[in-house]
Each structure stands twice: as structure tokens, then as C-alpha cells.
């Protein structure tokens, strides 16, 4: 698991360094085309349109379909990110261009300087997030951890209710964990205290499988100590597909053929 985190974070950081150049270059192209006028001026709309298309494509991307992976050394089931995110760093480059362009035109206009500050803050926030943390989820005997290598939230099993985690947002982009004891949840920084959202759209695991596994261990504490072993993962798969007809139908759609071990 550690090697997967290191490799995925390296790819994400590379994207965070290179993709902003695309966004900044798109801003320069748009500005140059707009000043050129004529037929060339039509190119001014190409970069923002492409950015919107990429953002929509990212929002509509299908969720993962894989199983949880097993790390016997760490005694954990986990899911890595499905790929490096490119839209946020490209957007960061666009914000950098807008900050430079707005600052060049600002003069003594406080509104323009407010926009410059907003662009800078957004760009720094995106870059910091891409540099420090991956979309990642880990299930251990202690609970559920969201984010790696620096967790965004650590949720002990005792903090969870017995309900199935639900997926608010567009096409189940997140799973909302059923927190009943928020005082037990450990969060990074000043993260909102109203709930814990797992960004399942950015993970390889099937959302239905992850939700069912979390509910299973929240309601079956006697099995938590065995989390992280192949035998326990086999037992979990059998339990999730051998229960009620509704649960079995839900989970079978999420369980591809295989044994759940790292491949």
C-alpha cells in the first residue's frame, strides 16, 4: 500500500507541476486571439470551451468498478485513486493567468485587486491540495481513513451508525458516512464538522462495494480485528453476496471476478 501511495502521489505532483502550464498557455492563447481580431479572434473561445468540456467530462466520469485491495502488512483493505486529476491543476494555471492579467489591468481599482487575490487564493489552495493529499480510502480494525498520505479524516468504527453510507451529489460523486458520534472523528485542519464525505468517483473501488463493506464492519465489530487478511476479505465477499436479496443484488454488481488481492 505504501508503494502505491508514493507512486500515485508522485504522478499527482507531476500533474500539479505540468498541467498549470496548459491552463496558463490557454489563457495566453485566448488573449492573443482576442487582440488579433478577425477570424483568428474566434480562437479566443477555444481554451475556455475546452476547459468546460474537460470539467464536464470529469464530473460525468463513471465511478470505479474494482474491488478493495488487501495489504496484509498494514492489516488494511484499501482503494487507491483511479488516475491523476488533471482538471484542477489546469484550472490552477488558468487562475494564475487571470491573476497576472487582472493585476496588469488593475491600476487603483479595488475590485480588480480583489479578483487578483481571489485567483491567487484559489490557485494556491488547489496546488496545496494536489501536492499534499491523494484521494484514498483505507479500512482497518480501527476504522475508516480518508485521504493519504496525510489523512483528511479518520473515522473510528464507534463513530459510525448502522445505516448504509449514501451518495449525495452528481451521480454519487461522494459517499456520506453516517456519523453518529462526531466528537470521535479526527479531521485535518479546519475541515467542516458536519459530516465525512468519501470521494468515491476518484477511487478505483466500486462505490456500492465500499458502502456495503463500511456498513458491514460498523454492524459486525467481531470481524474488525481480521481486516487486512485475504481470508477475511473472502469472508467479507461471501457475507456481502449471501445476505438479503436486495443486498446481494446491490453488491454483486460491485464485485468483479477476482480474489481482491493486489495485482
Secondary structure, 3 states (H helix, E strand, C coil): CHHHHHHHHHHHHHHHHHHHHHHHHHHHHHHHHHHHCHHHHHHHHHHHHHHHHHHHHHHCCCCCCECCEEECCCCEEEECECCCCCHHHHHHHHHHHHHHHHHHHHCCCHHHHHHHHHHHHHHHHHHHHHHHEEEEEEECCCEEEEEEECCCEEEEHHHECCCCCECCCCCCCCEECCECCHHHCEECCCCCCCCCEECHHHECECHHHHHHHHHHHHHCHHHHHHCCCHHHHHHHHHHHHCCCHHHHHHHHHHCCCCCCECC
